[in-house]
Amino acid sequence: MNDRYDAGDGGYGPGPYQLVGYDEHGQPVYRQIPEQQAPRAAYDPYAQQQGYGYDPYATGAQQPAPPYEGYDTGQQPQIPSYGGSYPGYDPYGAPARGTGPGYDPYGQAASSGQQPRVAEQTAYIPQQAGPAEDTHAPRETEDASGEREYHTEQFSFVEEPDDDSEDVIDWLKFTENRTERREEARRRARSRLIALLVVLALVAVGGVGYLWYAGKLPGLSSSSARTGTATPVAAQKRDVIVVHLHNTGKGGTSTALLVDNTTTKQGTTVLLPNSLALTDDDGSTTTLAKSVDDDGSSGTRDQLDTVLGTNIQGTWRLDTPYLQNLVDLVGNIDIDTNTDVPDPDSKKKGAEPLVHKGSDQTLSGKMAVAYATYRAAGESQNAQLERFGQVMQGVLRKISSDAADATVTVQSLAQILDPSLTDKDLGTFLAKLADLAKSGDYKTALLPVQADGTLSARTSDSVVKNILGGTAKSPDAGAAVRVSVQNATGVKDDTEKARVALLNGGFTFLEGGSASGTQATSKVIYSDPSDKQNATEVAKTLGLPTGSVTKGTVSSGADVSVVLGGDYKPSAS
C-alpha cells in the first residue's frame, strides 16, 4: 500500500520525521525526530491482520506482537486501547499531534537508520486536525541547492464573484448612460432655446418692419411713416366722394365723406355734422342739412369744397331702402353696437329690441338701417352720425375687393346715381376702400364743428388738413341770424331738439339756459324791426305759431331770442 507520508525520509531527505499538523494550504507539516529518540524497532502495521493482538477498537491494553525474524527486535511501544490516554495514538489512524515517534498511519515501518539533523519545522496550526486524505495533492520538492520548490497547483487564487462584478459593471454603465442622457438633454434644451430666440428675433424684426412700413409705429404719423413719406400732406393724392343717407321713413339726412388717400394707402370715413355752416349760392349762410334739402347734390358738393378746401369727385345718394338692400347683398355685416335699438315697425310697448347692444353683432339689412338712423331721446345728432359711420365701414369690409365684382354689386342695387358718378366709377372706388378696410388701413373720424357750425383752425386741422388735405374756410358767423334759446318747458331735451332744428334751418344757435319756472306759451322776441322777418322764420323753424312773435328785449349777442313754453312740440320742428 503506497502512501505519500512515508515514515522514512518522507520525501524530505534522510532521517525520521513526525507529522505535527497542517499548514493553511492543507499540506502536512513534519518535524525531524531527534536521533536519540529514534525508535529501535519498526512497527508492523500488518500485525493486526495476522492475529498478533492488535485491535484498534479494543478497550484494554494489547500485548506486543512477536517480531518477524531478521528484524530488529527492539521493543515496540505499547498500543493503548480505544479511548486510552496514550498521546501518540488516534483511533482513526491519524497520528497524534506532536507525539508518536516513528509512527506511520499507513503501517509502514519507520527507518531506524541514523539521519542527519536538519532544521526542525514548526507547525503553523499545531492543534488542527489533519484534512481529509487526498492522494492527488501536489507535493513540495527541493532542488539541488536544498531550497524548497513550489508548483503552481499548490496555489489557489482568489477571484471576485462574477455576480458582484456584473453588478458593478451594470452600475457603471447605468451611471454613464444617465450622465450621457442628462448631457444630451441639456444640449437639446440649449439648441431649442437658441432656435426659439432666433425665431423670436426674426418675428420681432419682421413685425417692426411691417409696422414701420404700415405707418403704425408709435410716434410716427400715418402720413409720414408710409409710402410717400417725403410727400407733403397737401400734395398727397386723394379720391373723395360724398354720401348722403336719406331717411325716407322719418326724414332727415346724414352725410359722410369717403376718402381714399392713394399716396399713403389709407382709407377714411369723415362724418359731417348737419350743423356745419355753409355758404349758399346767393352768399347767405346755411347749414349742411338745409343745403342737402334745398340745393341738391351738386350745390352741396360745391359748398363743401369751398368750406373744406377739398375736391369731391362725386355724390352718392343712398336712401335707406338701398342701404338695406346693399347690406343684404354683401351678406350682412358685423359691428360693435353701442345701444339697443327698438324695432321701428313694432307698436307693442316693451317689445324685444331689433338690435342688441354688444360686440361683434351681426346685422341684417333692416337691422343696419335701424341702427344707422337711430337717435335716442336726449342724444346729439353726432351720436346717430357715428352709428352711420359704423355701418358704412361694416359694409366696406364685406364688399368685394375686386372692381368688377363690386361694380356688379352696385348695379344690383338698381338705383339712379348722380351724373357725376357712374356705377363703374362707384364700384371701382368702393373696391379700393374695401381692400383697405379688410387690411385694417381704414378709420372713421368726426369733423369737429363749433356751436355756431363753423370750423376753427385748431380743432379742424386733424381732419381737414391731415385727412382731406384742405384748409377750413367757414363763412362769416355774422352772416347767420343768431338765435338765443331759453328752455321753460320743464323738459331738458327740448333745448337740444330746438338747437338741431335751428342749425338745420341755417341759424346760429346760442345757449340761453333754462328758466326758473315753466311757461304755458312760447315767445319769439326781436328788438330791431329789421329782424322781425328773421323772428318769423325762427318761429316757423321751431313749429311755433306766428302769433308768438313779439317785439321786446333780446339776449346780448343775439338777433332773436326764444323762450320755449309748454306749447312747443319738438316733432313739429
Secondary structure, DSSP 4 states (H G I P E B T S, - for coil): ---SS-SSSTTSSSS-EEEEEE-TTS-EEEEEPPGGG--SS---GGGGGGTSS--TT-SSPPPPPPPPTTS--PPPPPPPPTT---TT--TTSPPPTT--TT--TT-PPPP-S-----PPP--SSTTPPPPPP-TT----EE-TTS-EE--GGG-------HHHHHHHHHHHHHHHHHHHHHHHHHHHHHHHHHHHHHHHHHHHHHHHHHHHHHT-STT--TTTSSTTTTS-GGGS-EEEEEEEEE-TTT--EEEEEEEEETTTTEEEEEEE-TT-EEE-TTS-EEEHHHHHHHHHHHHHHHHHHHHH-----EEEEEEHHHHHHHHHHTT-EEEEE-S-B--TT--STTPPPSB--EEEEEE-HHHHHHHHH---TT--HHHHHHHHHHHHHHHHHHS-SSHHHHHHHHHHH--PPPTTS-HHHHHHHHHHHHHHHHTT-EEEEEPP--TTS---HHHHIIIIITTS-----PPPGGGSPEEEEEE-SS-THHHHHHHHHHHHTTPEEEEEEE-SS--SS-EEEESSGGGHHHHHHHHHHHT--GGGEEE----TT-SEEEEE-TT--GGG-
